[in-house]
Amino acid sequence: MDLACLDAEALSDYGKLCGWTLAKAHARSGDRRSIAAQVENSKAFTKHMLNQALTHADLAEDGHAELKKAIGEGMIQVSDVDVTPFIGPGLMRVGGCGHAAAPC
């Protein structure tokens, strides 16, 4: 699927569908009893979810730094196309200024 062809509403729907599919896949891949035990202990579950979120945030920051470095070294071409209509005004942008992967 060419995501560039989707309007904002269709892209949002696509993202929800991907999230739902990923959640179902993860739910089926684990030990149901172990997962249920973690969820029943709300403090342990909350701590686990926080640790997961922090780990993924670190990975996202590392990936963004690598992207900026690759752009700076000319390994990745950037576009000056305004992507705001596609991602909305309140969402984080890769470069921070509304241009696709622009090193602002």
C-alpha positions in Angstrom: 0.0 0.0 0.0 1.3 3.4 -0.9 0.7 5.5 2.2 1.5 8.7 0.3 -1.9 8.2 -1.5 -3.9 8.2 1.8 -5.7 11.3 3.1 -5.5 12.2 6.8 -8.6 10.2 7.8 -7.5 7.1 5.8 -4.0 7.3 7.3 -5.5 7.5 10.8 -7.7 4.4 10.0 -4.7 2.5 8.6 -2.7 3.3 11.8 -5.5 2.1 14.0 -5.8 -1.1 12.0 -2.0 -1.7 12.2 -2.1 -1.1 15.9 -5.0 -3.5 16.4 -3.3 -6.2 14.3 0.0 -5.8 16.2 -1.8 -6.0 19.6 -3.6 -9.2 18.5 -0.3 -10.7 17.3 1.4 -9.8 20.6 -1.5 -11.2 22.6 -1.3 -14.5 20.9 2.5 -14.8 21.1 2.9 -14.7 24.9 2.0 -17.0 27.8 -1.5 -16.0 28.6 -1.2 -17.0 32.3 1.9 -15.0 32.7 0.4 -11.9 31.0 -2.8 -12.2 33.1 -0.7 -12.5 36.3 1.2 -9.3 35.4 -2.0 -7.4 34.6 -3.7 -8.5 37.8 -0.8 -7.0 39.8 -1.5 -3.4 38.7 1.7 -2.0 40.3 4.0 -4.6 38.6 2.1 -4.1 35.3 2.4 -0.3 35.5 6.1 -0.5 36.2 6.6 -3.0 33.3 4.7 -0.7 30.9 6.6 2.3 32.0 9.9 0.5 31.5 8.8 -0.6 28.1 7.7 2.9 27.1 11.1 4.4 28.3 13.0 1.8 26.4 11.1 2.5 23.2 11.5 6.2 23.7 15.2 5.8 24.0 15.2 3.7 20.8 13.2 6.4 19.0 15.6 9.1 20.1 18.6 7.0 18.9 16.9 6.4 15.6 16.1 10.1 15.2 19.8 10.9 15.9 20.9 8.4 13.3 18.5 9.8 10.8 19.7 13.4 11.4 23.3 12.2 11.0 22.6 10.4 7.8 20.8 13.5 6.4 23.8 15.7 7.5 26.2 13.3 5.7 24.1 13.3 2.6 23.3 9.6 2.8 19.5 10.5 2.8 17.9 13.0 0.6 15.3 15.2 2.2 12.2 16.9 0.7 10.9 20.4 1.3 7.3 19.2 0.9 5.1 20.4 3.7 3.6 17.3 5.3 1.4 19.1 7.8 -1.8 18.3 5.9 -0.9 14.6 6.2 0.1 14.4 9.9 -1.8 17.3 11.4 -0.5 20.4 13.2 -0.2 18.9 16.7 1.9 15.8 15.9 5.7 15.6 16.2 7.5 15.9 12.9 10.9 14.3 12.1 12.6 17.6 11.6 10.4 19.7 13.9 9.3 22.2 11.3 6.8 20.4 9.1 9.1 19.3 6.4 9.7 15.7 5.7 12.9 14.7 7.4 14.3 18.3 7.2 17.1 19.0 9.7 15.6 22.2 11.2 
